[in-house]
């Protein structure tokens, strides 16, 4: 799957912020905060666009599936190396 450059630029902005934060606090905390923030933002986005209660299960399933795809893709290096080699 090819990702649009504009999308990857947004992703890189979040990663840059996370890397700066990880210089100040434990990177595990930063990772947990990103995950929690994504959940909070996605809940806000869903509810603010007239998310109906009966659509909640579908929304949760959608976000869980998308997160799994993103995690698997990045672990597989689909977009590029997650960890840059030293050299």
Secondary structure, DSSP 8 states (H G I E B T S, - for coil): ----HHHHHHHHHHHHHHHHHHTTS-HHHHHHHHHHHHHHHHHHHHHHTT--GGGHHHHHHHHHHHHHHHHHHHHTTSSS-SS----
